[in-house]
Amino acid sequence: MNTMVIPAGIAELEDEMIALRRSIHAQPELAYEEFATSDLVAERLQAWGYTVQRGMGQTGVVGQLKVGNGTRRLGLRADMDALPIHETTGLPYASKVPGKMHACGHDGHTAMLLAAAKHLAREKCFDGTLNLIFQPAEEGLAGAKKMLEDGLFERFPCDAVFAMHNMPGFPTGKFGFLPGSFMASSDTVVITVTGRGGHGAVPHKAVDPVVVCAQIVLALQSIVSRNIAPLDMAIITVGAIHAGEAPNVIPETAEMRLSVRALRPEVRDYLQERITAVATAQAAVFGARAEVDYQRRYPVLVNDAEMTALARQVALDWLGEDGLIREMQPLTGSEDFAFLLERCAGSYLIIGNGDGEGGCMVHNPGYDFNDDCLATGAAYWVKLTQTFLV
């Protein structure tokens, strides 16, 4: 962190931010179980003068602060949930809950937005309406979608909405921006293959669903290599195959579980069409039947070009070119902030979590959010608010 560029009001909150972040880290809560975290968020926001709405998306919290007579409305979002991972960092503030861990940095995201909230409430250095969205269940259970279903934008209309995520592998405290498709869609596919069970000694009297699954796995790879344009991104991962119990029994059924990703909505649609066709046709070749349960989960995250340009300009004016991640590329991970961007213009940006040796990617039991990012991230939220709400 370059202390010369951090506003004094944020710099003086740094120790409080670090303590808060580590407190949240030590007591992680999974999706829709963020009771203590949402209590903490709500209590802080209320103490600082925000109007607080609880219970959106079950455990979500929204804090609203109106200053002046401005009519513009800004939404800033942070996620709060942890992951079902057993932490191995050995840190003094490591998770005290076995099997649960803040392995994606949501503790840091929450702390950064709270620090910005405190500073903005104290200084009232903007003109308009600020909506701070503390969201549950980002990790696979679509807390953003649940908040929308509970009327998020009807109760708290926004002219634009932004979110920030730390990312290991990029320099600490540098910001990355990209208009258009930035994060991949994420769909889950369950394929159930039904054959005819039998004795392993007489396979000709059975229809082996395991062999069918093997053929489907191979055939699925041809979709990416031969059906999708080379310059488009598509991923089909077969993460699990479950079939049978005994080595000498051909099972009646087998189940495949797939993760499917794309960076363009039309490619996402085409993958669904081709995966369904390939699985059913391959099964039919062997005299089996394939039932495809295609679960569309997170859509492609598409950043609004104008809002992304504004967000980038805020960082550029503040930090110069040296504060930016150059040649930012799309990421193949997924984010349920995509649901908010389907309803409201906005942008999702990256803050580097460090690129040195010994660091590890998110969703790893050895990961930790880099506290050197806290003041920089909080200061960015303040500067974006001041720029947008004028």
N, C-alpha and C positions, 0 to 999 in steps of 0.2 A: 504494500500500500504506500502510495506517495502522500505523506502527511501534509505536504504543501498544498495539495488541491482539495483536501477534505474540509468542508465548512466547519468552523469552530463549534457550532451547535451540535453537529454530528460527532465530531472528534471527542467531545467531552462525554458522549454517551457510549463510547467504545467498550469500556470495561463492563458497563451494565449490559450491553449487547452480548458480549462474550459469556458472561455469567448466565444470562437468560438462555442463550443458545445451548449451553452445556447442561443446564437444568432440564430443558426439553429433551435433549439427547439421552439423558440418563433415564428418562421415564417415557419410552416410546409407546405409542398407541396405534393399533392397526386401523384399517379403514372402517369408518362409522363407529369407532370406539374412542374417538378423540375427545373424551369427556373432560379430562383434566386440562388438556391443551386448550380446548375451546373456552373453558372456565377462565384460564389465565388470560387469553386474548381478550375476552369480553370484559373482564375486570379492568385490565389496563386501558382499553379504549374508553370505557365509561369514566374512569378516573381522569382521563385527559379531555373529556368533554364531547366525545362522539355519541351520537345516537346509535344504539346497538340493537341489532335484530339477531336473535338466536334461533336455532332449530331449522335453518334452511339447509336442505340436503341432510337432514337428521342432526348432524353435529357441526354444520357450518355456521360461521359468524360473519355478519356484515356490519361494518362501522361507517357511519356517514357523518361528514363534517361540512357544513355550509359556511362560507365566508364571503362577505360582500354581497353584491347584487348580480354577479356574473351568472349567465344562463348555461354555460358549458358544464358538462358532467363527465367526470373521469373515473374509470374503474381500474384499480390495481389489485392483482390477485396473488396470493401465496397459498401453497398447499401445506397440509399439516400432518398427514399420515406417515406411518413408518412401514417397514416391511417384515415379513415373517422369516427373518434371518438371525442366526445366533452370532453376536458380535465377537470378534477375535482381536480387537485392537489393543486390549490391555491398558487403555487410557484410564486416568483417574475418574473421568466422568462417563465411562463406558456404560452401556445399557445395564440397568439393574433388573431387567425383565428377561428371563431366559427365552430365547427363540424369537425375540422382537428387537428390531434395531432401526435406527435412522440411518439407513444405508444409501439414501438418495439425496440427503441434504435438505429435506423439508424443514428440519429444525433451523437451519440457517436462513432459509427463505422466510420463515415466519418471523425470526428475530430481526431480519433486515427491514421487513415491512412495518413491524412494530416500532422500530427505532425511527423510521421515517414518519410514522404516525405521530409519535411523541413530539418530534421536532416541528412538524407542520401545525400541530394543534397549539404549540407554544408560540410559534412565530406568526401564524396566520398569514403567511406570505404568498397567498394566492387569492383568486377571485372566482368563485364558482362552487360547485358541489363535488366533493371527493368521496368516492365509495371504495372502501377497503374490503376486499373479498377474501376471507380466510376459508379455504375450501377443504373439505374432507375427501378421503377415498380417491385420490388421484391414481393410486397404484392398482389399476385394473378394474376397479369397481365404479368408475364413472361418476365420481362425486360432482363434477361440473354439470353433467347432464341432470343429476338429481336436483341440484340447486336451481337449474333452469325450470325443471318441472314444478318446483315449489314457488315459481314466480319471481326469480331473481331480477330479471330486467324489467318486469312489470312494476315491482316495488322500488327498484333502484335503477331507473333508466340511465344508460351511459351512452355518450357520444363516441367513446373509444374505450377499449379495455386492453391492458398490458399485463404480461407475466414475465418473470425472470427465473432462469434455472442455472444453477452452477454446472460446470462441465469440466471434469478432469481432462488433462491433456492439452489444455490451453493455458497461456500465461495468467498468473494470478491477477484478478481484478480487471482484466481486459474484457471488452464487450464485443459480442458478435451479433450481427444483424443480417437478415436475408429476406427480401420480399418474395412473395409467392409460396410455393410448397416448401416447408421447412422441416416438418416431421412426418414420418410415414403413418399411413393408416395401419391399424392392427386388428385383424380378424382371427377368430378361432374356428376351426373346422373339425368336427367329429364325424369320422366315417366308420360306420358299422357294416362289416362284411359278414354276410350269412351264407354259409356253405352247407355241407352235410357232414356231421361228425362220424367218426369211425375209429377202428383200430389202426394203430400205426403200422401194423404188419400187413395190412391189406388196403393200401392207400387208393387202389383203383375202385374200391367200393364207397369211397368218400369224396367229398369236394372240400379240399383243404383251404380254409380262409387265410391261413398264414402265407401260403404261396401267392394267393391273390393280393394280399397286402404288399408282399415283396414286389410284385409286378407294378402295383399302383405307385409305390415309392419311386421306382425307376421311371415310370411314365410321367409322373408329376414333374420331374426335373426337365423334361423336354418342353414343358410349358414356358419356363423362363428362358431357355436357350433357343427355342424355335417359334414360339408364339408371341413373345413380347419383343418390341423393337429394341435393338441393342442399346440405344441411348436412354431408354426408360428403365427405372429401377423396379424390380419385383423380387420378392423373397418368398419361397415356400419351404418351410422347415417342418419336417415330420419329427416331432419331439417325443412321441410315445407310441408304442404298439403294445397292446395287451391281448394275449390270447392263451388259452389253455393252462393246464396245471401239471400234467404228467408228460414225460417224454414219449410214451408209447400210445398216446391218445390224440387223435386229430380232433380239434375242438369244433363245435358247431359254429361259433362266431369269433370274430376278432374285431378289435377296435383300434382305430388310428386317430391320433390327435395332432393337428397341424396348427402352426402359426403362419399367417399369411400377411405380407406387407407390401405396400405400394406408395409411390409419391405423387401419383395422379389419380383423381377420382375415377376417370374412365378406365385406367388400368386396373384399379381395384374391382370395378364391375366385371371386367373381362376375366380376371382371375377367378371370380366366383363361377362364371359361366363355364370356363374350361376345366376347372378342378372337378366340378360336378359331372361334366360330360366324360372326362377321362376316367374317373373312379367308377362310374356306373358301367361304362363300356368295357373296361378291363375286367370287372367282376363278371360281366355277361359272357366274355370269352371263355371263362373257366366254369360256366354253369352256376355261378354264385350270384348273389344280389348285394348291391351296395346302397346303403341309405346315407345320404349326406346331410348333416345338420350344420348349416353354414351360419355362424353367429357373427354378425357384423358388430364390431365393438367400437373402436375409436376411429373417427374419420381422419383423412389427411388434414394436417394442420397447415392452413394457408394464411400467411401474413398479408395484410392489406399493404399495398405498395406505398400509399401516401403516409399511413401511420408509421410504417417501418422507416421511411425516409425521415420523418420527424424524430422518431426515437433515436435514430443514428446521429442526426444532427445535434441532438442534445449532448450525446457523448463526445462528438467531434468538437463542439464549441467549448466543452469543459476540459477535455483531456488531450485534444489534438489527435493526429493520426496514430500516435504511439499508444493511445488508449484503446485502439480498435483491433479486433482479430481480423487480419487481412484474408481475403478470399474465403470467406465463410461458405461452407458447403452444407447441403441438406443433411439431416441426421436420419438414420433408419430406425431409431427408437420412436416411441409413440407418446402422445400427450393428450389428456382429455380437455385441456384448454382449447383444443380444436372445436369442441362443441360451442364454447363461448364465441369463438371467432366466426362460426357459421351464423351467429345471430347479431354480431356487433363488429364493426371495423376495429382493428387493433393489431397488435404485434407481440410475438413471443421472442424474447432475446436471451442470449447466453452470457454468463459471466464466468471467466476462466477460474478454475479451482486449483490451478497449479500444474506444471508440466515437468516437474523434476523427477529424478529417480526415486523409487520407493512409493510413489503415489499409485493409486489403483482406481479403476473405474467404479462408477456407482453400482449398486446392487451386489457389492462384494463385501464379505464379512470383515475385511480389513480397511474399509473406506472410512474417512472422516471429512466432514465439511471443513474447509480452510477458513479459520477465523479472520485471516488477513483480508478476506473479501467483505466482511460485514459492513465496515464503515463505507467502503466504496459503493457497495450495492445500495445501502440506505441513502447515501448522498445522491446516487443516480435517481432514485425514486423522488427525492425532494426536487431535484432539478427538472425532471420530467413534469412533475406537477406544476411547478412554477411556469414552465414553458406552455403547457397546455391550458391551464386555467388562468387566463389573463383577461 
